[in-house]
């Protein structure tokens, strides 16, 4: 993200109606429409916009759209430029929203909303709740102390986040150790470069813990775009609150199921679904007969909460208030009960009555953390001690797929890819035009053979891309064969990064980039920087101390590494400190990577390759004036395949 060239719109008002991500998407759509015939007139807009996935105004027919456009601009022969197109787009969206309503009742919808929803709303209740969470968990932070506590009733939050520090610190609260805080720029006055580095570090790290940030860029944080900032904060806090909702952290959850088959199903569920399963498990101990299926309409009357808290903490129930008939009064009683239990509130009685899904989920998750009511005796399940390496790779590949598009979001690689659809979408992202969508079946897919057909195409396309797929059939994916799925995903990820590198090499003459090219590039960079450190292969055990990668990062961005913070990398602790620093510096520069410090210290060949290739990709795409400070010597080396001076520095 560092070095991103924004799309400029001359009219400031018009520019402020869109995020940079929205502008990029709309610019791409506008360019493709104009490309159809070489130019674009007003009369062309209606049919071509109707074919667009960006606009997505299914509520308008082509005829209705044409009539509206003509009412906005009667001269149909006039040629359309980008700013004119943006104005038409805004007017059409306003018309559609006037018909169907802005959808403000569910203000949390921005978490999953498309990036082109222009009437952005935020919930003051959610904002206040998240501010209270931040004030509580970051209250002891030395740097943030001057800003905290933040006033929940003000918009100060959106000012405090502008330097990127708070968001980085919040990520470390959610998943400790994600960001090496030595990499965060924490001067009292940050220049634009340093501030942008913090934002880049934050967004790349958010992706690496499972947040969907495809609709937000560094400029959006700088400008304090409230719905986008709050969307990121909401996801980070949700990850923190749901962190214990898995069998590794809370093995007592096996109490929710009867046999090993059910345990496998439980392990594949996303945390919020496990939380619902737990809630219903506890409610079955009461007289409450309904099944709670969501954190909105099913809990609005507060009856489920009343019964849940009574079974978890019967000593705190107030018999005189059990018969409350009014849902709002019942909700107030629930929160009083929660207070007596020592549970911090994430919502008000009004939020319960209105069915705020994010805040209700946060409330239930906090109750689970505080008192889950499960047995302290854990049933022994033989495969709970799953292969750590498999678990780590599954997470890396899952977050990589999720980074492409919010519509492709998955919770479990082995379960959510079994119908083949997301894999086909990923293949299309990696190699546009490769998928034959005419023979693909879109979920929900009821017929098993349709899933096999999708997965057969996945395997066929893998072979077309020269993946090694010996003894892999479509049915292996349908059956959830872990090792075969991971093998396929690794080759898909590797193909993706190699294609990105190939596309940035104007002198490659179509030659494929190989692992050897990446290895030689990295060694040449470090050698030219005056270091004798060398990587002999991607499984070279000497890489475990992290020094080589710090040398590499320093060679491509001289100001990136603070060598006074680097350890000798002798002990395991020193190696881990260096590895954490490597990952944070790479993300801070703009590398989108999904490995853990252990992948470096244990020299995981696959992840070492992706790390090196990501640094190479960043170097090739970054404008040269942003890589080296003014007046620094040029270190490019001729015109070989690995010559950086041939790289394409245009990011448009």
C-alpha positions in Angstrom: 0.0 0.0 0.0 2.9 2.3 0.5 3.5 4.3 -2.6 -0.1 4.0 -3.8 -1.0 6.6 -6.4 -4.5 7.9 -5.6 -7.0 8.7 -8.3 -7.5 12.4 -8.4 -10.8 14.2 -9.0 -10.6 17.9 -9.6 -13.9 18.8 -7.9 -13.2 18.5 -4.1 -16.8 17.9 -3.2 -17.1 15.1 -5.8 -13.8 13.6 -4.6 -15.0 13.5 -1.0 -18.0 11.4 -1.9 -15.9 8.4 -2.5 -13.1 6.4 -0.8 -9.9 5.8 -2.9 -10.9 2.1 -3.1 -14.3 3.1 -4.5 -12.7 5.5 -7.0 -10.3 2.8 -8.2 -13.2 0.4 -8.7 -15.3 3.0 -10.5 -12.4 4.2 -12.6 -11.8 0.6 -13.7 -15.4 0.2 -14.6 -15.5 3.5 -16.5 -12.4 2.5 -18.5 -13.8 -0.8 -19.5 -17.1 0.8 -20.6 -15.2 3.3 -22.7 -13.0 0.6 -24.2 -16.0 -1.2 -25.7 -16.2 1.4 -28.6 -13.3 3.8 -28.0 -15.6 6.5 -26.6 -18.5 6.8 -24.2 -21.6 9.0 -24.8 -24.6 9.7 -22.5 -26.7 7.3 -24.6 -24.2 4.5 -23.9 -24.4 4.7 -20.1 -27.7 3.0 -19.3 -27.0 -0.4 -21.0 -23.3 -0.5 -20.1 -23.9 0.4 -16.5 -26.6 -2.3 -16.4 -23.9 -4.9 -17.1 -21.8 -3.6 -14.3 -21.2 -5.5 -11.1 -20.0 -2.2 -9.5 -23.2 -0.4 -9.8 -25.4 -3.3 -8.8 -28.6 -1.3 -8.8 -30.8 -4.3 -9.5 -33.8 -2.2 -8.6 -33.6 -0.4 -11.9 -34.3 -1.8 -15.3 -32.2 -0.6 -18.3 -35.2 1.5 -19.5 -35.7 3.1 -16.0 -32.0 3.9 -15.8 -32.0 5.4 -19.4 -35.0 7.6 -18.5 -33.3 8.8 -15.3 -30.0 9.6 -17.1 -31.9 11.5 -19.8 -33.7 13.5 -17.1 -30.3 14.4 -15.6 -28.7 15.2 -19.0 -31.0 15.5 -22.1 -28.2 15.7 -24.7 -27.5 12.0 -25.3 -24.8 12.5 -27.9 -22.4 14.3 -25.4 -19.2 12.4 -24.6 -18.8 11.3 -21.0 -15.7 11.9 -19.0 -14.9 10.3 -15.6 -16.2 13.1 -13.4 -19.5 13.2 -15.4 -19.8 9.5 -14.9 -19.3 9.9 -11.1 -22.1 12.5 -10.9 -24.5 10.2 -12.8 -23.5 7.3 -10.6 -24.2 9.4 -7.4 -27.6 10.5 -8.8 -28.7 6.9 -9.7 -27.6 5.6 -6.2 -29.5 8.4 -4.5 -32.6 7.5 -6.5 -32.3 3.8 -5.7 -31.8 4.6 -2.0 -34.8 6.9 -2.0 -36.9 4.0 -3.2 -35.6 1.2 -0.9 -34.5 3.3 2.1 -31.0 3.8 3.3 -31.0 0.7 5.4 -30.0 2.6 8.5 -31.9 0.2 10.8 -29.0 -2.2 10.6 -26.2 0.2 11.0 -23.7 -2.6 11.4 -24.2 -3.6 7.8 -21.1 -1.6 6.8 -18.9 -4.6 8.0 -20.1 -6.7 5.1 -21.3 -3.9 2.8 -19.9 -3.4 -0.7 -17.4 -0.6 -1.1 -19.7 1.3 -3.3 -22.5 1.9 -0.8 -22.5 5.6 -0.7 -24.9 6.4 2.1 -22.6 5.4 5.0 -24.1 5.3 8.5 -22.5 4.6 11.8 -24.1 3.6 15.0 -23.4 6.0 17.9 -24.1 3.1 20.3 -21.4 0.9 18.6 -18.9 3.8 18.5 -19.5 4.4 22.3 -19.1 0.7 23.0 -15.9 0.4 21.1 -14.4 3.5 22.6 -15.2 2.1 26.1 -13.4 -1.1 25.0 -10.4 0.9 23.8 -10.3 3.0 27.0 -10.3 -0.2 29.1 -7.7 -2.3 27.2 -5.3 0.4 26.2 -5.5 2.5 29.4 -2.0 1.6 30.6 -0.3 2.3 27.3 2.5 4.8 27.7 2.3 6.4 24.3 -1.6 6.6 24.1 -1.9 7.8 27.7 -2.1 11.4 26.5 -5.1 10.6 24.4 -7.0 8.3 26.7 -9.7 8.1 27.9 -11.5 9.1 24.7 -14.9 10.7 25.2 -17.4 8.1 23.9 -20.0 10.8 23.0 -17.5 12.8 20.8 -15.8 12.0 17.5 -12.4 12.2 19.0 -11.8 8.6 18.2 -11.5 9.4 14.5 -8.8 12.0 15.2 -6.8 9.8 17.5 -6.6 7.0 14.9 -5.1 9.2 12.2 -1.5 8.5 13.2 -2.1 4.7 13.0 -0.7 4.0 16.5 -3.9 3.2 18.3 -5.0 0.7 15.6 -1.7 -1.1 15.7 -1.9 -1.3 19.5 -5.5 -2.6 19.3 -4.4 -5.3 16.9 -1.8 -6.5 19.5 -4.5 -6.5 22.2 -6.7 -8.8 20.0 -3.8 -11.1 18.9 -0.8 -10.5 21.1 2.5 -10.4 19.3 1.1 -9.7 15.8 3.0 -6.4 15.5 6.5 -5.8 16.9 5.9 -2.5 18.6 9.5 -1.5 17.8 8.3 -1.1 14.2 5.6 1.4 15.1 6.5 5.1 14.5 5.6 6.7 17.8 7.2 10.2 17.7 5.1 13.0 19.0 5.0 14.6 15.5 5.0 12.1 12.6 5.7 13.2 9.1 3.4 12.0 6.3 5.8 9.2 5.3 5.9 7.8 8.9 2.2 8.2 9.4 1.6 6.3 6.1 3.9 3.5 7.3 1.9 3.1 10.4 -1.3 2.8 8.4 0.2 0.3 6.0 1.6 -1.8 9.0 -1.9 -1.6 10.6 -3.9 -2.7 7.5 -1.5 -5.5 6.5 -1.5 -6.8 10.1 -5.3 -6.6 10.2 -5.4 -8.8 7.1 -3.0 -11.2 8.8 -5.3 -11.7 11.8 -8.4 -12.3 9.7 -9.9 -8.8 9.1 -11.5 -8.0 5.8 -9.9 -4.7 4.7 -10.4 -4.8 0.9 -12.6 -1.6 1.1 -10.1 0.6 3.0 -6.8 2.3 2.3 -4.3 4.4 4.2 -5.9 7.6 2.9 -9.2 6.6 4.5 -7.6 6.5 7.9 -5.7 9.7 7.4 -9.0 11.4 6.5 -10.8 9.7 9.4 -13.6 8.2 7.3 -15.8 7.1 10.2 -17.7 4.2 8.7 -14.5 2.6 7.4 -12.4 3.2 10.6 -15.2 1.9 12.8 -15.6 -1.2 10.5 -11.9 -2.1 11.1 -12.1 -1.5 14.8 -15.3 -3.6 15.0 -13.5 -6.5 13.3 -10.4 -6.3 15.5 -12.5 -6.2 18.7 -14.6 -9.1 17.5 -11.5 -11.2 16.8 -10.3 -10.4 20.4 -13.7 -11.3 22.0 -14.0 -14.6 20.0 -10.4 -15.7 20.5 -11.3 -18.4 23.1 -14.1 -19.9 20.9 -12.1 -22.9 19.7 -11.1 -26.3 21.0 -7.5 -25.4 21.3 -8.1 -22.5 23.7 -11.2 -24.0 25.4 -11.1 -27.8 25.1 -14.2 -27.9 27.4 -16.2 -27.0 24.3 -16.3 -30.7 23.4 -19.1 -30.9 26.0 -21.3 -29.4 23.3 -21.1 -32.5 21.2 -21.6 -36.2 21.6 -19.1 -38.0 19.4 -15.9 -37.5 17.3 -17.9 -36.8 14.1 -19.7 -33.9 15.8 -16.4 -32.6 17.2 -15.0 -32.4 13.6 -18.1 -30.4 12.6 -17.7 -28.2 15.7 -14.0 -27.5 14.8 -15.0 -26.4 11.3 -17.5 -23.8 12.6 -16.6 -20.0 12.7 -16.3 -18.7 16.3 -19.6 -16.8 16.2 -21.5 -20.0 15.3 -19.7 -21.9 18.1 -20.9 -19.1 20.4 -24.5 -19.7 19.3 -24.0 -23.4 19.8 -22.8 -22.8 23.3 -25.6 -20.4 24.1 -28.2 -22.9 23.0 -26.5 -25.7 24.9 -26.9 -23.7 28.1 -30.5 -22.7 27.3 -31.5 -26.3 27.0 -30.9 -26.6 30.7 -33.7 -24.1 31.3 -37.4 -23.9 30.4 -36.6 -21.8 27.3 -37.8 -23.8 24.3 -36.7 -21.7 21.3 -33.4 -22.0 19.4 -31.3 -18.8 19.1 -30.0 -18.5 15.5 -28.7 -15.0 15.5 -27.6 -12.1 17.7 -30.3 -9.8 16.6 -34.0 -10.6 16.3 -33.8 -13.8 18.4 -32.5 -11.9 21.5 -34.5 -8.7 21.2 -37.1 -9.7 23.8 -34.3 -10.5 26.3 -35.9 -13.8 27.3 -33.0 -15.8 26.1 -30.6 -13.6 28.0 -32.7 -13.9 31.2 -32.6 -17.7 31.0 -28.9 -17.8 30.0 -27.7 -15.7 32.9 -30.0 -17.5 35.4 -28.4 -20.8 34.5 -24.8 -19.4 34.5 -25.1 -17.3 37.6 -28.2 -18.3 39.6 -26.8 -16.7 42.7 -27.2 -13.3 41.1 -30.7 -13.5 39.8 -33.4 -11.2 41.3 -36.6 -13.2 41.8 -38.7 -10.0 42.1 -37.8 -9.0 38.6 -38.2 -12.4 36.8 -41.8 -11.6 35.8 -41.0 -8.5 33.8 -43.5 -8.3 30.9 -42.0 -5.4 29.0 -38.9 -6.4 26.7 -37.2 -3.1 27.5 -37.6 -3.6 31.3 -36.4 -7.3 30.9 -33.3 -6.0 29.0 -32.5 -3.6 31.8 -32.8 -6.5 34.3 -30.5 -8.6 32.2 -27.8 -5.9 32.3 -28.2 -5.5 36.1 -27.7 -9.3 36.4 -24.6 -9.1 34.2 -23.2 -6.3 36.3 -23.7 -8.4 39.5 -21.7 -11.2 37.7 -18.9 -8.7 37.0 -19.4 -8.7 33.3 -18.6 -5.5 31.6 -21.4 -4.3 29.3 -21.0 -3.8 25.6 -24.5 -2.6 25.1 -27.5 -0.9 26.6 -31.0 -2.1 27.1 -32.0 -0.1 24.0 -29.3 -2.0 21.9 -30.8 -5.3 23.1 -34.4 -4.2 22.3 -33.3 -3.0 18.8 -31.3 -6.1 18.1 -27.9 -4.6 17.4 -26.0 -7.7 16.1 -22.4 -6.6 16.7 -23.1 -5.4 20.2 -25.2 -8.4 21.2 -22.4 -10.7 19.9 -19.8 -8.8 21.9 -22.0 -9.0 25.0 -22.5 -12.8 24.7 -18.8 -13.3 23.9 -17.9 -11.4 27.0 -20.2 -13.6 29.1 -18.6 -16.7 27.6 -15.1 -15.3 28.6 -16.3 -14.5 32.1 -18.3 -17.6 32.9 -18.9 -20.3 30.3 -20.6 -22.9 32.6 -18.7 -25.8 31.0 -17.3 -28.7 32.9 -13.7 -28.5 34.1 -13.2 -32.1 33.1 -12.4 -32.4 29.4 -13.4 -35.4 27.4 -10.4 -36.8 25.7 -10.7 -36.5 21.9 -7.9 -38.2 20.1 -7.4 -35.7 17.2 -7.6 -32.5 19.2 -3.8 -32.4 19.1 -4.0 -31.6 15.4 -0.9 -31.1 13.4 0.4 -27.7 14.3 1.9 -27.2 10.9 -1.4 -28.0 9.1 -3.2 -25.6 11.4 -0.7 -22.8 10.7 -0.8 -23.3 7.0 -4.6 -23.5 7.0 -4.7 -20.1 8.7 -2.2 -18.6 6.2 -4.1 -19.8 3.1 -7.4 -18.8 4.6 -6.3 -15.2 5.3 -4.7 -15.1 1.8 -8.0 -16.0 0.1 -9.9 -13.6 2.3 -7.6 -10.8 1.3 -8.9 -10.9 -2.3 -12.5 -9.9 -1.8 -15.1 -9.7 1.0 -17.5 -11.8 -1.1 -15.0 -14.7 -1.0 -14.7 -14.8 2.8 -14.1 -18.2 4.3 -13.9 -19.4 7.9 -12.3 -22.8 7.4 -10.2 -23.9 4.4 -11.1 -27.6 4.7 -14.9 -27.0 4.9 -15.6 -23.8 3.0 -13.7 -24.9 -0.2 -15.4 -28.3 -0.6 -18.0 -27.2 -3.2 -15.2 -25.8 -5.4 -16.9 -22.4 -5.9 -14.4 -20.2 -3.8 -11.5 -22.1 -5.4 -12.8 -21.2 -8.8 -13.2 -17.6 -7.8 -9.6 -17.6 -6.4 -8.3 -19.1 -9.7 -10.1 -16.4 -11.6 -8.5 -13.7 -9.4 -5.0 -15.3 -9.9 -5.5 -16.0 -13.6 -8.3 -13.8 -15.1 -10.4 -15.6 -17.7 -9.2 -19.1 -16.9 -12.5 -20.4 -15.4 -15.3 -21.7 -17.6 -18.2 -20.3 -15.6 -20.8 -21.9 -17.9 -20.1 -25.3 -16.4 -19.7 -24.0 -12.8 -22.4 -24.3 -10.2 -22.9 -21.4 -7.7 -23.8 -22.1 -4.0 -26.0 -23.2 -2.5 -25.3 -26.6 -4.2 -27.7 -29.3 -3.2 -26.6 -32.0 -5.7 -23.3 -33.7 -4.6 -22.2 -34.3 -8.2 -22.4 -30.6 -8.9 -19.8 -30.0 -6.2 -17.6 -32.7 -7.8 -18.0 -31.0 -11.2 -16.7 -27.7 -9.7 -13.8 -29.4 -8.0 -13.0 -31.4 -11.2 -12.6 -28.1 -13.0 -10.4 -26.8 -10.1 -8.1 -29.8 -10.6 -8.1 -29.5 -14.4 -7.2 -25.8 -14.2 -4.5 -26.6 -11.7 -2.9 -29.0 -14.2 -3.3 -26.3 -16.9 -1.2 -24.0 -14.7 1.3 -26.8 -14.4 0.6 -27.6 -10.7 1.9 -31.0 -9.5 -1.4 -32.8 -8.8 -0.5 -36.5 -8.9 -3.3 -38.6 -7.5 -5.5 -35.5 -6.7 -9.1 -35.7 -8.0 -12.0 -33.3 -7.6 -13.6 -35.7 -5.1 -10.6 -35.3 -2.7 -11.5 -31.6 -2.3 -15.2 -32.5 -1.9 -14.2 -34.9 0.9 -12.1 -32.3 2.6 -8.7 -34.1 2.3 -6.5 -31.7 4.3 -3.1 -32.5 2.9 -4.2 -32.4 -0.7 -6.1 -29.2 -0.3 -3.1 -27.5 1.4 -0.9 -28.8 -1.4 -3.2 -27.3 -4.0 -3.4 -24.0 -2.2 0.3 -23.7 -1.8 0.8 -24.1 -5.5 -1.9 -21.6 -6.2 -0.4 -19.0 -3.8 3.1 -19.6 -5.3 1.7 -19.3 -8.9 0.1 -16.0 -7.9 3.2 -14.4 -6.5 5.3 -15.6 -9.4 2.8 -14.2 -11.9 2.8 -10.8 -10.1 6.6 -10.8 -10.3 6.6 -11.8 -14.0 4.1 -9.0 -14.8 6.4 -6.4 -13.2 9.5 -7.5 -15.2 9.4 -5.6 -18.5 12.7 -7.3 -19.6 11.6 -10.8 -18.8 10.3 -11.2 -22.4 7.6 -13.5 -21.1 10.1 -15.7 -19.3 8.7 -17.4 -16.2 10.1 -16.3 -12.9 11.4 -19.2 -10.9 12.3 -19.9 -7.3 16.0 -19.7 -8.3 15.4 -16.2 -9.7 14.0 -15.1 -6.4 16.8 -16.7 -4.5 19.5 -15.0 -6.7 17.7 -11.7 -6.6 17.7 -11.7 -2.7 21.4 -12.7 -2.5 22.4 -10.1 -5.1 20.5 -7.4 -3.1 22.1 -8.3 0.2 25.6 -8.6 -1.4 25.4 -5.2 -3.1 24.5 -3.7 0.3 27.9 -4.8 1.6 26.8 -7.9 3.6 28.4 -11.3 3.5 25.2 -13.0 4.7 23.8 -15.4 2.1 20.7 -17.7 1.7 21.7 -21.0 0.1 18.1 -22.2 -0.3 14.6 -21.5 1.1 15.2 -24.3 3.6 18.6 -22.9 4.8 18.7 -23.4 8.5 20.9 -20.3 9.0 17.8 -18.2 8.1 16.3 -19.0 11.5 17.9 -16.0 13.2 16.2 -13.6 10.8 19.4 -11.6 10.1 19.3 -12.3 6.3 15.8 -10.9 5.9 16.7 -7.8 7.9 19.7 -7.4 5.6 17.4 -7.8 2.6 14.8 -5.3 3.9 17.6 -2.8 4.7 19.0 -3.2 1.1 15.7 -2.4 -0.6 14.7 0.3 1.9 17.7 1.7 3.8 15.7 3.5 6.5 13.5 0.5 7.2 15.6 -1.3 9.9 16.7 0.1 13.2 19.8 -2.1 13.7 20.1 -1.1 17.4 16.9 -3.1 17.9 18.2 -6.3 16.2 19.5 -9.1 18.4 22.3 -11.6 17.7 19.8 -14.3 17.0 21.5 -16.9 19.1 18.9 -18.0 21.6 15.4 -19.1 20.7 14.0 -15.9 22.2 16.4 -13.7 20.2 15.5 -15.5 17.0 11.8 -15.0 17.7 12.3 -11.3 18.4 14.2 -10.8 15.1 11.5 -12.8 13.2 8.7 -10.7 14.6 10.6 -7.6 13.7 11.2 -8.9 10.1 7.4 -9.5 9.6 6.4 -6.1 11.0 9.0 -4.2 9.0 7.9 -6.0 5.8 4.2 -5.2 6.4 5.1 -1.7 7.3 6.8 -1.3 3.9 3.7 -2.6 2.2 4.2 -6.4 1.9 1.0 -8.4 2.2 2.3 -11.5 4.0 0.6 -14.2 6.1 3.4 -16.0 7.9 4.1 -16.2 11.7 7.5 -15.7 13.5 7.7 -19.5 13.9 7.7 -19.9 10.1 11.0 -18.0 10.1 12.6 -19.6 13.2 11.6 -23.1 12.1 12.5 -22.2 8.4 9.2 -23.2 6.8 10.3 -23.5 3.2 7.0 -22.4 1.7 6.5 -19.4 3.9 10.2 -18.3 3.5 9.7 -18.3 -0.3 6.5 -16.2 0.0 8.2 -13.7 2.3 11.2 -13.3 -0.1 9.0 -13.1 -3.1 6.7 -10.5 -1.4 9.8 -8.3 -0.6 10.9 -8.7 -4.2 7.4 -7.8 -5.5 7.3 -4.7 -3.3 10.7 -3.6 -4.5 9.8 -4.0 -8.2 6.5 -2.1 -8.0 7.6 0.7 -5.7 8.5 4.0 -7.4 12.3 4.4 -7.2 12.1 7.8 -5.5 10.2 6.3 -2.6 12.7 3.4 -2.1 15.9 5.5 -1.7 16.3 8.8 0.1 17.3 11.8 -2.1 20.9 11.7 -3.1 21.6 8.0 -2.2 23.7 6.0 -4.6 21.9 3.9 -7.3 22.5 0.2 -6.8 20.8 -1.2 -9.8 22.8 -3.7 -11.8 22.5 -3.7 -15.5 19.8 -5.3 -17.6 19.5 -8.9 -16.5 16.3 -10.6 -15.6 16.9 -9.5 -12.1 17.6 -5.8 -12.9 15.3 -3.6 -10.8 15.8 -0.6 -13.1 13.5 -2.3 -15.6 10.6 -2.5 -13.2 7.3 -0.9 -13.9 6.8 1.8 -11.3 3.3 2.8 -12.4 0.7 1.7 -9.9 -2.3 3.0 -11.7 
